[in-house]
Amino acid sequence: LFAVLVALYEEPEKPDSALDFLKHHLGASAPENPEIEVLRLEVAEMKEKYEAVLEENKKLKAKVKVY
């Protein structure tokens, strides 16, 4: 936080909103590009599919051991 405040102080062209500056530098700002949100949703969907495939793999391995 201290480093971000120093960066704000040293900024030659002061931003309109100091709070937005802090959020941006601390990574708390909303994504500026809507494509980012689409990619996040896609990653979450892929993780779910991955978990489902892992579970199916475990079940199939168990069936193979029985035979």
N, CA, C and O atoms as a MOPAC input file, in Angstrom:
PM7 MOZYME 1SCF
protein

 N      0.83700 1    -1.18800 1     0.00000 1
 C      0.00000 1     0.00000 1     0.00000 1
 C      0.88200 1     1.25200 1     0.00000 1
 O      0.60900 1     2.22500 1    -0.70300 1
 N      1.93600 1     1.20100 1     0.79900 1
 C      2.83600 1     2.35200 1     0.87700 1
 C      3.45100 1     2.64900 1    -0.48500 1
 O      3.55200 1     3.80800 1    -0.88800 1
 N      3.85900 1     1.60300 1    -1.18900 1
 C      4.48300 1     1.79800 1    -2.50300 1
 C      3.50100 1     2.42600 1    -3.48900 1
 O      3.88900 1     3.25400 1    -4.31300 1
 N      2.24800 1     2.03800 1    -3.40700 1
 C      1.23500 1     2.59500 1    -4.31400 1
 C      0.97900 1     4.05600 1    -3.97900 1
 O      0.80900 1     4.88100 1    -4.87700 1
 N      0.95000 1     4.37600 1    -2.69300 1
 C      0.76800 1     5.77400 1    -2.29800 1
 C      1.94300 1     6.63000 1    -2.75000 1
 O      1.75100 1     7.77100 1    -3.17200 1
 N      3.14200 1     6.09800 1    -2.66800 1
 C      4.31300 1     6.81900 1    -3.15100 1
 C      4.22200 1     7.01600 1    -4.66400 1
 O      4.54400 1     8.08700 1    -5.17700 1
 N      3.78300 1     5.98300 1    -5.36900 1
 C      3.62900 1     6.09300 1    -6.82900 1
 C      2.60700 1     7.16900 1    -7.17700 1
 O      2.79300 1     7.92300 1    -8.13200 1
 N      1.52600 1     7.23800 1    -6.40200 1
 C      0.51400 1     8.27600 1    -6.63400 1
 C      1.11300 1     9.66100 1    -6.38500 1
 O      0.86200 1    10.59300 1    -7.14900 1
 N      1.88800 1     9.79400 1    -5.33800 1
 C      2.52500 1    11.06900 1    -5.01600 1
 C      3.50000 1    11.49000 1    -6.11600 1
 O      3.57700 1    12.66800 1    -6.46700 1
 N      4.24400 1    10.51900 1    -6.65800 1
 C      5.26400 1    10.82700 1    -7.66300 1
 C      4.69800 1    10.94000 1    -9.07400 1
 O      5.41900 1    11.32500 1    -9.99500 1
 N      3.43400 1    10.61400 1    -9.25900 1
 C      2.79200 1    10.68400 1   -10.57700 1
 C      2.80700 1    12.12900 1   -11.07100 1
 O      2.26700 1    13.01000 1   -10.40000 1
 N      3.42300 1    12.39400 1   -12.24800 1
 C      3.49000 1    13.77700 1   -12.74500 1
 C      2.11100 1    14.33900 1   -13.10500 1
 O      1.82700 1    15.50900 1   -12.84900 1
 N      1.26100 1    13.50500 1   -13.69500 1
 C     -0.09600 1    13.93800 1   -14.03000 1
 C     -1.04800 1    13.23100 1   -13.08200 1
 O     -1.32200 1    12.04000 1   -13.23100 1
 N     -1.54700 1    13.97100 1   -12.11200 1
 C     -2.40200 1    13.38100 1   -11.09300 1
 C     -3.70000 1    12.86300 1   -11.72100 1
 O     -4.30800 1    13.55100 1   -12.54200 1
 N     -4.12500 1    11.65800 1   -11.33800 1
 C     -5.37100 1    11.10500 1   -11.87200 1
 C     -6.58000 1    11.84500 1   -11.30800 1
 O     -6.49000 1    12.51000 1   -10.27600 1
 N     -7.70600 1    11.71900 1   -11.99800 1
 C     -8.94200 1    12.36200 1   -11.54400 1
 C     -9.41000 1    11.77900 1   -10.21800 1
 O     -9.92700 1    12.49600 1    -9.36100 1
 N     -9.22500 1    10.47600 1   -10.05800 1
 C     -9.68500 1     9.81500 1    -8.84500 1
 C     -8.53000 1     9.03800 1    -8.21800 1
 O     -8.01400 1     8.08600 1    -8.80300 1
 N     -8.13700 1     9.45600 1    -7.02900 1
 C     -7.06700 1     8.75800 1    -6.32600 1
 C     -7.50400 1     7.34400 1    -5.95700 1
 O     -6.69500 1     6.41600 1    -5.95500 1
 N     -8.77900 1     7.18800 1    -5.64800 1
 C     -9.28500 1     5.86800 1    -5.28100 1
 C     -9.18400 1     4.89500 1    -6.45800 1
 O     -8.79400 1     3.74100 1    -6.27600 1
 N     -9.53200 1     5.35100 1    -7.65400 1
 C     -9.40700 1     4.50300 1    -8.84300 1
 C     -7.94400 1     4.15300 1    -9.10400 1
 O     -7.63000 1     3.03100 1    -9.49900 1
 N     -7.06300 1     5.10600 1    -8.88400 1
 C     -5.62800 1     4.86400 1    -9.04000 1
 C     -5.17600 1     3.75500 1    -8.09700 1
 O     -4.45900 1     2.84100 1    -8.50400 1
 N     -5.59900 1     3.83800 1    -6.83400 1
 C     -5.23400 1     2.82400 1    -5.84300 1
 C     -5.80500 1     1.46200 1    -6.21800 1
 O     -5.10600 1     0.45100 1    -6.14100 1
 N     -7.06300 1     1.43200 1    -6.62100 1
 C     -7.69100 1     0.16000 1    -7.00900 1
 C     -6.96000 1    -0.46600 1    -8.17900 1
 O     -6.70900 1    -1.67100 1    -8.19900 1
 N     -6.62100 1     0.36300 1    -9.15200 1
 C     -5.93400 1    -0.14600 1   -10.34400 1
 C     -4.58000 1    -0.74200 1    -9.98000 1
 O     -4.22700 1    -1.81600 1   -10.46700 1
 N     -3.82600 1    -0.06600 1    -9.13900 1
 C     -2.48500 1    -0.53200 1    -8.78600 1
 C     -2.49200 1    -1.67100 1    -7.77000 1
 O     -1.50500 1    -2.39300 1    -7.63500 1
 N     -3.59600 1    -1.83000 1    -7.06500 1
 C     -3.70400 1    -2.94100 1    -6.12300 1
 C     -4.41500 1    -4.13700 1    -6.73800 1
 O     -4.54100 1    -5.18300 1    -6.10100 1
 N     -4.88100 1    -3.98700 1    -7.97700 1
 C     -5.52000 1    -5.09300 1    -8.68100 1
 C     -6.96900 1    -5.31200 1    -8.29300 1
 O     -7.50800 1    -6.39300 1    -8.52700 1
 N     -7.61100 1    -4.31900 1    -7.70700 1
 C     -8.99700 1    -4.48300 1    -7.26900 1
 C     -9.99400 1    -3.85100 1    -8.23500 1
 O    -11.19800 1    -3.89900 1    -7.98600 1
 N     -9.53200 1    -3.27500 1    -9.30300 1
 C    -10.45400 1    -2.61900 1   -10.22800 1
 C    -11.17300 1    -3.64400 1   -11.09300 1
 O    -10.69200 1    -4.75900 1   -11.29500 1
 N    -12.30500 1    -3.25400 1   -11.58500 1
 C    -13.08900 1    -4.11800 1   -12.46700 1
 C    -12.36200 1    -4.26500 1   -13.79500 1
 O    -11.66800 1    -3.34300 1   -14.22300 1
 N    -12.51100 1    -5.39900 1   -14.44400 1
 C    -11.84200 1    -5.56800 1   -15.73800 1
 C    -12.33200 1    -4.53500 1   -16.73700 1
 O    -13.53300 1    -4.31900 1   -16.89400 1
 N    -11.39300 1    -3.91200 1   -17.39800 1
 C    -11.74500 1    -2.87500 1   -18.36200 1
 C    -12.20900 1    -3.48200 1   -19.68300 1
 O    -12.97400 1    -2.86700 1   -20.42700 1
 N    -11.75200 1    -4.65400 1   -19.95500 1
 C    -12.06300 1    -5.30400 1   -21.21100 1
 C    -13.10000 1    -6.39500 1   -20.95600 1
 O    -12.84500 1    -7.30500 1   -20.16600 1
 N    -14.26900 1    -6.32700 1   -21.60600 1
 C    -15.29000 1    -7.35600 1   -21.37900 1
 C    -14.82200 1    -8.74900 1   -21.79900 1
 O    -15.36000 1    -9.75700 1   -21.34000 1
 N    -13.83300 1    -8.79900 1   -22.66200 1
 C    -13.29000 1   -10.07900 1   -23.10800 1
 C    -12.65100 1   -10.83800 1   -21.94100 1
 O    -12.64000 1   -12.06900 1   -21.93000 1
 N    -12.13000 1   -10.11200 1   -20.97800 1
 C    -11.50400 1   -10.73600 1   -19.81000 1
 C    -12.53400 1   -11.54200 1   -19.03600 1
 O    -12.26000 1   -12.66700 1   -18.61700 1
 N    -13.71300 1   -10.97500 1   -18.84600 1
 C    -14.76500 1   -11.67800 1   -18.10600 1
 C    -15.19800 1   -12.93200 1   -18.85500 1
 O    -15.45300 1   -13.96400 1   -18.23300 1
 N    -15.28400 1   -12.85800 1   -20.17200 1
 C    -15.64100 1   -14.02200 1   -20.97700 1
 C    -14.59300 1   -15.11900 1   -20.79900 1
 O    -14.93300 1   -16.29500 1   -20.67100 1
 N    -13.32900 1   -14.73100 1   -20.79200 1
 C    -12.24900 1   -15.70600 1   -20.61300 1
 C    -12.28000 1   -16.32200 1   -19.21900 1
 O    -12.01100 1   -17.51300 1   -19.06800 1
 N    -12.60000 1   -15.53900 1   -18.21100 1
 C    -12.70900 1   -16.07600 1   -16.85500 1
 C    -13.81700 1   -17.10900 1   -16.77100 1
 O    -13.64800 1   -18.15800 1   -16.14900 1
 N    -14.94800 1   -16.81800 1   -17.39100 1
 C    -16.05400 1   -17.77600 1   -17.40000 1
 C    -15.66500 1   -19.05700 1   -18.13500 1
 O    -16.01500 1   -20.16000 1   -17.71400 1
 N    -14.94700 1   -18.89400 1   -19.22200 1
 C    -14.49600 1   -20.05300 1   -19.99000 1
 C    -13.53400 1   -20.91200 1   -19.16700 1
 O    -13.61000 1   -22.14000 1   -19.20200 1
 N    -12.64100 1   -20.27200 1   -18.43700 1
 C    -11.70900 1   -21.01400 1   -17.58400 1
 C    -12.46800 1   -21.77800 1   -16.50600 1
 O    -12.15500 1   -22.93700 1   -16.23300 1
 N    -13.45800 1   -21.14200 1   -15.89200 1
 C    -14.24900 1   -21.81200 1   -14.85600 1
 C    -14.98500 1   -23.02000 1   -15.43900 1
 O    -15.06100 1   -24.07300 1   -14.80600 1
 N    -15.52200 1   -22.86000 1   -16.63800 1
 C    -16.22400 1   -23.96500 1   -17.30400 1
 C    -15.25600 1   -25.10800 1   -17.60900 1
 O    -15.59200 1   -26.27600 1   -17.41700 1
 N    -14.07200 1   -24.77700 1   -18.07600 1
 C    -13.08100 1   -25.80200 1   -18.38200 1
 C    -12.63900 1   -26.54200 1   -17.12600 1
 O    -12.40600 1   -27.75000 1   -17.16700 1
 N    -12.52400 1   -25.82900 1   -16.01500 1
 C    -12.15300 1   -26.47500 1   -14.75500 1
 C    -13.21800 1   -27.47900 1   -14.33800 1
 O    -12.89700 1   -28.57100 1   -13.87000 1
 N    -14.48900 1   -27.11100 1   -14.50900 1
 C    -15.57600 1   -28.03400 1   -14.17300 1
 C    -15.52100 1   -29.28300 1   -15.05300 1
 O    -15.67600 1   -30.40300 1   -14.56600 1
 N    -15.30100 1   -29.08200 1   -16.33300 1
 C    -15.20400 1   -30.21900 1   -17.24800 1
 C    -14.01800 1   -31.10800 1   -16.88500 1
 O    -14.11200 1   -32.33500 1   -16.93700 1
 N    -12.91300 1   -30.48700 1   -16.52100 1
 C    -11.71200 1   -31.21900 1   -16.12800 1
 C    -12.00000 1   -32.08700 1   -14.90400 1
 O    -11.62200 1   -33.25800 1   -14.86900 1
 N    -12.66300 1   -31.52000 1   -13.91100 1
 C    -12.99600 1   -32.27300 1   -12.70800 1
 C    -13.91500 1   -33.44300 1   -13.03900 1
 O    -13.76300 1   -34.52800 1   -12.47800 1
 N    -14.86800 1   -33.23100 1   -13.94600 1
 C    -15.77700 1   -34.29700 1   -14.34700 1
 C    -15.01000 1   -35.42200 1   -15.04800 1
 O    -15.28000 1   -36.59900 1   -14.81100 1
 N    -14.07400 1   -35.06800 1   -15.89100 1
 C    -13.27900 1   -36.06600 1   -16.59800 1
 C    -12.39900 1   -36.84100 1   -15.61800 1
 O    -12.23900 1   -38.05400 1   -15.75600 1
 N    -11.83500 1   -36.15900 1   -14.64100 1
 C    -11.03000 1   -36.85000 1   -13.63300 1
 C    -11.88000 1   -37.86200 1   -12.86200 1
 O    -11.43500 1   -38.98000 1   -12.60200 1
 N    -13.09400 1   -37.47100 1   -12.50000 1
 C    -13.98600 1   -38.37200 1   -11.77200 1
 C    -14.35200 1   -39.58100 1   -12.63200 1
 O    -14.36200 1   -40.71300 1   -12.14900 1
 N    -14.65000 1   -39.33400 1   -13.89800 1
 C    -14.96900 1   -40.43200 1   -14.81500 1
 C    -13.76600 1   -41.36700 1   -14.96100 1
 O    -13.92600 1   -42.58700 1   -15.01100 1
 N    -12.57900 1   -40.79900 1   -15.02900 1
 C    -11.35600 1   -41.57900 1   -15.14200 1
 C    -11.18100 1   -42.49800 1   -13.93300 1
 O    -10.82300 1   -43.66600 1   -14.08300 1
 N    -11.43500 1   -41.96900 1   -12.73900 1
 C    -11.32500 1   -42.77500 1   -11.52800 1
 C    -12.30300 1   -43.95100 1   -11.56200 1
 O    -11.94900 1   -45.07400 1   -11.20300 1
 N    -13.53000 1   -43.68000 1   -11.99600 1
 C    -14.54900 1   -44.73500 1   -12.06100 1
 C    -14.14600 1   -45.81300 1   -13.05600 1
 O    -14.29900 1   -47.00300 1   -12.78300 1
 N    -13.63600 1   -45.40300 1   -14.20200 1
 C    -13.23600 1   -46.36600 1   -15.22300 1
 C    -12.03800 1   -47.18900 1   -14.76000 1
 O    -11.97100 1   -48.38700 1   -15.03500 1
 N    -11.10300 1   -46.57100 1   -14.06900 1
 C     -9.96900 1   -47.30500 1   -13.53200 1
 C    -10.42700 1   -48.35500 1   -12.50800 1
 O     -9.89800 1   -49.46600 1   -12.45900 1
 N    -11.40300 1   -47.98200 1   -11.70900 1
 C    -11.93900 1   -48.91400 1   -10.72600 1
 C    -12.60300 1   -50.11200 1   -11.43100 1
 O    -12.46600 1   -51.25200 1   -10.98800 1
 N    -13.31400 1   -49.84500 1   -12.51700 1
 C    -13.95600 1   -50.93700 1   -13.27700 1
 C    -12.90500 1   -51.86400 1   -13.88500 1
 O    -13.08500 1   -53.08100 1   -13.89900 1
 N    -11.81900 1   -51.29700 1   -14.38200 1
 C    -10.77300 1   -52.08700 1   -15.00700 1
 C    -10.12100 1   -52.99600 1   -13.96300 1
 O     -9.78700 1   -54.14100 1   -14.26800 1
 N     -9.93800 1   -52.51000 1   -12.75800 1
 C     -9.33100 1   -53.31700 1   -11.68900 1
 C    -10.21600 1   -54.49900 1   -11.33100 1
 O     -9.71100 1   -55.56300 1   -10.97300 1
 N    -11.52500 1   -54.32900 1   -11.42300 1
 C    -12.45400 1   -55.41600 1   -11.07900 1
 C    -12.30300 1   -56.55900 1   -12.07700 1
 O    -12.38200 1   -57.72700 1   -11.69700 1
 N    -12.09000 1   -56.23500 1   -13.33100 1
 C    -11.98700 1   -57.27400 1   -14.35000 1
 C    -10.60300 1   -57.78500 1   -14.32700 1
 O    -10.26100 1   -58.67700 1   -15.10300 1

